[in-house]
Amino acid sequence: MSADELRVDGARLRQTLETLATFGAEPSGGVSRTSFSPADTAAREWLRDQCETSGLRLRTDGIGNVFVTVPAPDAPDAAPVWTGSHIDSVPDGGRFDGALGSMAALEVARRLAESRLPLRRPVEMVVFADEEGCYHHLLGSTALVRSYAPDELERLRGRDGDRLVDALRAAGRDVAAATRTAIPSGSVHAFVELHIEQGAVLESAGVDIGVVTSIVGMGGGSLEFTGRADHAGTTPMTMRRDPLRGAGQFLAGLPDVTASISDTAVATCGIIAVEPGGANVVPSVARLQLDFRDVRRSSIEALEQALVDAARRAAAAHGLEVRYTRDSITDPAPLDPRVQDLIESVASALGRTTMRLPSGAGHDSQNLSRLAPTGMIFIPSTGGRSHSPAEHSSWEDVERGADVLLRTVATLATE
């Protein structure tokens, strides 16, 4: 069998995706599977069993990235082709984000092993840890580009305030090994990721396959507004130094702040915490977790400064202090033109329509693009919905995307 004859087992792929969705399943129909949580740990154990049943070898690095190898007996030391995504989710997220690319990569590994296609280099399925950034934006793939220093790991906190090092230990990880994860540039031949679009461009255009040209850059940080705790009943409104009011003014101004930078800039606050947290107490502290994105590094840095300036104006208007702490900035990433051409060619040979488009969501591919030629394949998202229980892609589109992934990876591994 040649690479251009391969097809995935669509029924098996659907079954693996449906089974994965049971780990962390919510009554809403969504999934809550934060990295290193019990649901994530159970899903990883299930994945190990799936690989053992298929005769595939699985290993995990110090930060929790998972690798599953299809060997090339005649070239065991050749730089491998990687494919994969992530299986962690946002709280009450969808069943396809990351899961599609990971389970499609498992299906690719299974089909290559079953077909006995003569590979000229190994193929590895990769599941990246904490892509959704509970502890750090693109945690696992970042650790492949650069190892985390011990003191940096000690500082990282999750959405609920727990320490990453404690989560690693609870999941049976060696924290010291989590500081030795980086790989050299060039040690991977190519990386290809299949993903749902998470937008409505492909569906609106009636196109089967998206060929991703670039990935948006993104930043993260926290704002802490500090005022004064007071009695909610006896303190006149004009005498209050309420940090939540300052935070509210700041949040209400986000559309103007982003528009001042570019028509592609976005900023989001998805987490707010107040102290001391009593319904009858004027808060003393309000903390906001920010996510901000744009297509150029310079624009992201300008957006960050504009957000800080807006926060300072809001703080001054309410007699507050405000402090900003940057978490990280991940650079925008152009994807490899040759891999884009190959994806397009493979899709066309399979009779699929294609279009090229940028990604407005962040992905592990933007880190991998610093290590190897990288490409991404999108399939349509119903209604453009994602990061919610409403996230959906048809099983026909899932199989189409997986077929394109399989043949693209097989071509790269046999060239």
C-alpha positions in Angstrom: 0.0 0.0 0.0 1.2 3.5 -0.9 0.7 6.7 1.0 -1.9 8.0 -1.5 -4.1 4.9 -0.9 -4.4 5.3 2.9 -7.7 6.1 4.6 -8.6 6.3 8.3 -11.1 4.0 10.0 -13.8 6.6 10.5 -15.9 4.5 12.8 -12.9 3.8 15.1 -12.0 7.5 15.2 -15.5 8.4 16.2 -15.5 5.8 18.9 -12.2 7.1 20.4 -13.4 10.7 20.3 -16.7 9.7 22.0 -14.9 7.7 24.6 -12.5 10.5 25.3 -15.4 12.9 25.8 -16.6 10.8 28.8 -13.6 11.9 30.8 -14.6 15.1 32.5 -18.1 15.0 31.0 -20.5 17.7 32.3 -24.3 17.6 32.4 -24.3 20.5 29.9 -22.8 18.2 27.3 -19.5 19.9 27.6 -16.2 18.7 29.0 -14.1 19.9 32.0 -10.7 18.2 31.7 -8.0 20.6 33.1 -4.4 19.4 32.8 -3.3 17.1 35.6 -6.8 16.9 37.0 -8.3 13.5 37.9 -10.2 13.6 34.6 -7.0 14.3 32.7 -5.1 11.6 34.5 -7.8 9.1 33.8 -7.9 10.1 30.1 -4.1 9.6 29.9 -4.4 6.1 31.5 -7.0 5.2 28.9 -4.8 6.5 26.1 -2.0 4.3 27.4 -4.3 1.3 27.3 -5.4 2.2 23.7 -1.7 2.4 22.6 -0.8 -0.9 24.3 -3.7 -2.6 22.6 -2.5 -1.3 19.2 1.1 -2.4 19.9 2.3 1.2 20.1 4.9 2.5 22.5 4.1 5.5 24.7 6.3 7.7 26.7 5.8 10.9 28.7 8.3 13.7 29.3 8.8 15.6 32.5 6.2 18.3 31.9 3.5 15.7 30.8 3.8 15.8 27.0 2.9 12.3 25.6 4.7 10.7 22.7 3.6 7.6 20.8 6.0 6.2 18.2 5.5 4.4 14.9 9.1 3.2 14.2 10.9 3.2 10.9 13.0 0.0 11.1 15.3 1.0 8.3 15.9 4.6 9.7 15.3 4.5 13.5 17.4 7.6 14.1 16.0 9.8 11.4 14.2 13.0 12.5 10.5 12.0 13.0 7.4 13.5 11.7 5.1 14.6 14.5 1.4 15.0 14.6 -1.0 15.7 17.5 -2.7 18.3 19.6 -4.0 18.3 23.2 -6.6 16.6 25.3 -7.0 19.2 28.1 -10.0 21.5 27.9 -11.3 24.8 29.2 -13.9 24.6 32.0 -17.2 23.3 30.5 -15.6 23.3 27.0 -16.3 21.4 23.9 -15.7 17.8 22.8 -13.6 18.5 19.8 -11.0 21.2 20.6 -7.7 19.5 20.8 -9.3 16.1 21.1 -9.8 15.9 17.4 -6.2 16.5 16.5 -5.0 14.1 19.3 -7.4 11.2 18.4 -6.8 11.7 14.7 -3.1 11.5 15.4 -3.7 8.2 17.2 -5.7 7.0 14.2 -2.8 8.0 12.0 -0.4 6.0 14.1 -2.7 3.0 14.1 -3.2 3.1 10.3 0.5 3.4 9.6 1.3 0.5 11.9 -1.5 -1.6 10.3 -0.6 -0.8 6.7 3.1 -1.5 7.2 3.9 1.4 4.9 7.7 1.5 4.5 8.6 4.6 6.4 11.8 6.5 5.8 11.5 8.2 9.2 9.5 7.5 12.4 6.1 9.1 13.0 5.2 10.3 16.5 1.8 11.2 17.9 2.2 14.0 20.4 -0.3 15.1 23.1 0.8 18.4 24.5 0.2 19.2 28.2 -1.9 22.1 29.2 -2.4 23.8 25.9 -5.4 25.7 27.3 -3.1 27.5 29.8 -4.5 26.6 33.2 -0.9 27.1 34.4 0.8 28.7 31.4 -0.2 29.4 27.9 0.8 26.4 25.7 2.6 24.9 28.7 3.8 21.6 27.1 4.9 22.9 23.7 6.6 25.9 25.3 8.6 23.4 27.4 9.8 21.7 24.1 11.1 25.1 22.8 12.7 26.1 26.1 12.9 24.3 29.5 11.4 26.0 32.5 13.7 27.0 35.2 13.0 25.5 38.7 12.0 28.8 40.2 9.7 29.6 37.2 7.9 26.3 37.8 7.5 27.1 41.4 5.8 30.4 40.6 3.2 29.0 38.2 -0.3 28.9 39.5 -3.5 27.4 38.1 -6.9 29.0 37.6 -7.9 27.9 41.1 -4.6 29.1 42.7 -3.0 25.7 43.0 0.7 25.4 42.2 1.9 23.6 39.1 4.6 21.7 41.0 2.0 20.3 43.3 -0.2 19.2 40.4 2.8 17.5 38.8 3.6 15.6 41.9 0.0 14.6 42.4 0.0 13.3 38.9 3.1 11.2 39.7 5.6 13.5 37.8 9.2 14.2 38.7 9.4 18.0 39.1 13.1 18.0 38.4 12.5 16.3 35.0 10.0 19.1 34.2 13.0 21.4 33.9 14.7 19.2 31.3 12.3 19.0 28.4 13.6 21.3 25.5 14.6 19.6 22.2 17.0 21.0 19.6 15.6 22.8 16.6 15.8 20.4 13.6 15.3 17.3 15.6 11.8 17.0 14.2 11.4 16.7 10.4 7.9 18.3 10.3 4.8 18.8 12.4 1.2 18.7 11.3 -1.9 19.4 13.5 -5.5 18.8 12.7 -8.0 21.1 14.5 -11.5 22.4 14.3 -11.5 26.0 13.0 -13.3 27.5 16.0 -14.7 30.1 13.7 -17.3 30.2 11.0 -15.2 31.0 7.9 -15.1 27.5 6.4 -18.8 26.8 7.1 -19.9 30.1 5.6 -17.8 29.5 2.5 -19.0 25.9 2.1 -15.4 24.7 2.1 -14.2 21.3 3.4 -10.6 21.9 4.5 -8.8 25.0 5.8 -5.1 25.3 5.1 -3.7 27.5 7.9 -1.3 30.2 6.8 -0.4 31.8 10.2 -1.4 31.7 13.9 -2.2 34.8 16.0 0.1 35.9 18.7 -1.2 36.1 22.3 -0.4 37.6 25.6 -1.6 37.0 29.1 -1.3 38.9 32.4 -3.2 39.9 35.5 -4.4 43.2 36.9 -4.9 43.8 40.6 -7.0 46.8 41.6 -6.6 47.7 45.3 -9.0 49.9 47.3 -10.4 49.8 50.8 -12.8 47.3 52.4 -15.9 49.0 54.0 -19.4 48.2 55.2 -21.8 47.8 52.3 -24.6 49.5 54.2 -23.0 52.4 56.1 -20.4 53.6 53.6 -21.8 56.3 51.2 -21.2 55.7 47.5 -19.3 58.9 47.2 -16.8 57.8 50.0 -16.0 54.4 48.6 -12.7 53.2 47.1 -14.3 50.1 45.4 -11.8 48.2 43.3 -14.6 46.3 41.5 -16.0 49.6 40.2 -12.6 50.5 38.9 -12.3 47.1 37.3 -15.8 47.5 35.8 -14.9 50.8 34.2 -11.8 49.2 32.8 -13.7 46.2 31.3 -16.4 48.4 29.8 -13.7 50.3 27.9 -12.0 47.2 26.3 -13.7 47.6 22.9 -12.2 51.2 22.6 -8.8 50.0 23.8 -8.5 47.2 21.2 -9.9 49.5 18.4 -7.1 52.0 19.2 -4.5 49.3 18.3 -5.9 47.6 15.2 -9.1 46.1 13.7 -7.7 42.6 14.6 -6.8 43.2 18.2 -8.9 41.5 20.9 -8.8 41.4 24.7 -10.8 39.2 27.1 -11.2 38.9 30.9 -12.4 35.4 31.7 -11.6 35.3 35.4 -12.4 37.9 38.1 -11.7 37.4 41.9 -12.5 39.8 44.7 -11.4 39.9 48.3 -12.6 39.5 51.0 -15.6 38.1 49.1 -18.6 39.0 51.2 -21.9 40.2 49.8 -22.1 42.9 52.5 -18.5 44.1 52.2 -17.1 46.6 49.8 -14.1 44.7 48.3 -10.6 45.6 49.0 -9.0 43.9 46.0 -10.2 42.9 42.5 -8.1 40.7 40.3 -8.6 40.3 36.6 -7.0 37.7 34.4 -6.4 39.0 30.9 -6.0 37.4 27.5 -5.0 39.7 24.6 -4.2 38.9 21.0 -3.2 40.3 17.6 -1.4 39.4 14.4 2.0 41.1 15.1 4.3 41.1 18.1 4.5 44.9 18.0 0.8 45.2 18.1 0.5 42.8 21.0 3.0 44.8 23.0 1.2 48.1 22.1 -2.1 46.5 23.2 -0.6 45.4 26.5 0.6 48.9 27.2 -2.8 50.4 26.2 -4.5 48.0 28.6 -2.2 49.0 31.4 -2.8 52.7 30.6 -6.6 52.2 30.7 -6.3 50.3 34.0 -4.4 53.2 35.5 -7.0 55.7 34.3 -9.8 53.6 35.8 -7.9 53.3 39.1 -7.3 57.0 39.3 -11.0 57.7 38.7 -11.9 55.7 41.8 -9.0 56.4 44.1 -7.4 53.0 43.7 -4.0 51.5 43.1 -3.4 49.1 40.3 -0.6 46.7 39.5 -0.1 44.7 36.3 1.9 41.4 36.0 2.7 39.9 32.6 2.3 36.1 32.4 3.7 35.5 28.9 3.6 36.6 25.3 3.6 34.0 22.5 4.7 35.4 19.2 2.5 35.1 16.1 3.7 32.3 13.8 3.7 32.0 10.0 3.4 28.4 9.0 5.6 26.6 6.5 4.6 27.3 2.8 5.8 23.9 1.6 3.6 22.1 4.2 0.7 24.3 3.2 1.2 23.3 -0.4 1.3 19.6 0.5 -1.9 19.8 2.6 -3.7 21.5 -0.2 -2.4 19.0 -2.7 -3.5 16.0 -0.6 -6.9 17.5 0.1 -7.5 18.2 -3.6 -6.4 14.6 -4.5 -9.1 13.4 -2.0 -11.7 15.6 -3.8 -11.9 18.1 -1.0 -12.3 21.8 -1.5 -9.8 24.0 0.3 -9.1 27.6 1.3 -6.2 29.3 3.0 -6.9 31.3 6.2 -5.1 32.5 9.3 -6.0 31.2 12.8 -7.3 33.6 15.3 -6.9 31.0 18.1 -3.6 30.1 19.6 -2.2 26.6 19.1 0.8 24.4 20.0 1.7 24.6 16.3 3.0 28.2 16.8 5.6 26.8 19.2 6.4 23.8 17.0 7.0 26.2 14.1 10.1 27.3 15.9 11.4 23.8 15.9 10.3 22.3 12.5 8.4 23.0 9.3 4.8 23.2 10.6 1.3 23.0 9.1 -2.2 23.0 10.3 -5.4 21.6 8.9 -8.8 23.0 9.8 -12.3 21.4 9.5 -15.5 23.5 9.8 -17.0 24.3 13.1 -20.8 24.3 13.2 -21.9 27.9 13.7 -18.3 28.8 14.5 -18.9 27.8 18.1 -16.0 26.7 20.4 -14.9 26.7 24.0 -18.5 25.8 25.0 -20.7 22.7 25.1 -22.2 23.9 21.7 -18.9 23.1 20.0 -19.5 20.7 17.1 -18.2 19.4 13.8 -19.9 16.8 11.7 -18.5 13.2 11.7 -18.2 13.5 7.9 -15.9 16.5 8.3 -14.0 14.8 11.1 -13.2 11.9 8.8 -12.4 14.1 5.9 -9.9 16.1 8.0 -8.3 12.9 9.4 -7.9 11.5 5.9 -6.0 14.6 4.8 -3.9 14.4 8.0 -3.1 10.8 7.4 -1.9 11.2 3.8 0.0 14.4 4.6 1.9 12.7 7.5 2.5 9.5 5.4 3.9 11.6 2.5 6.3 13.5 4.8 7.4 10.2 6.4 8.1 8.5 3.1 9.8 11.4 1.2 
